[in-house]
Amino acid sequence: PGGKGYKYYGAARDLPGVRDLFKKDMKPIAKRSRADMYKSADAAYFGYRDEDDSLILPLEKSQEEEAVSSAVLEWTERQATAGNMEGEDSDEGEEGEPKEEFVAHVVVPSTESIEKAVLEQKKREMLEQYVSKEETAMQESAKAGMAGKRQRE
């Protein structure tokens, strides 16, 4: 009130028609709870019923056919160019997928040699745990002596 140039001062505010202008009949707006909002969200809201629309299905089908045909065309072109470049010799495996040759730039140990190395490591750890260093030194010297004796024979 008081908009559009009308101004009420003093006793004029108490007049019956003017008093109604100044009363604010603001009803409190009830905020919706999260549960209430989720109640109104059904499958259509999330787009699960889009296929029910008879307009979308034909459009999707035509787009899918175009995509498949372009993918097939691209694949055949790649196969043709690969065949021209390599001639008769093909690099394809049984399923038509190109084979990849594995080239190892380092020596790859076999499983047997790995198992043997792990076993030797465990033996050394057990010897260190249960046998003193003096005894292991004596065993090593005895082994060396036996090896030297065998070489002489």
Summary of the structure (lengths in Angstrom):
residues: 153
radius of gyration: 44.9
end to end distance: 125.2
largest distance: 136.9
contacts: 229
relative contact order: 0.03
helix: 63%
strand: 1%
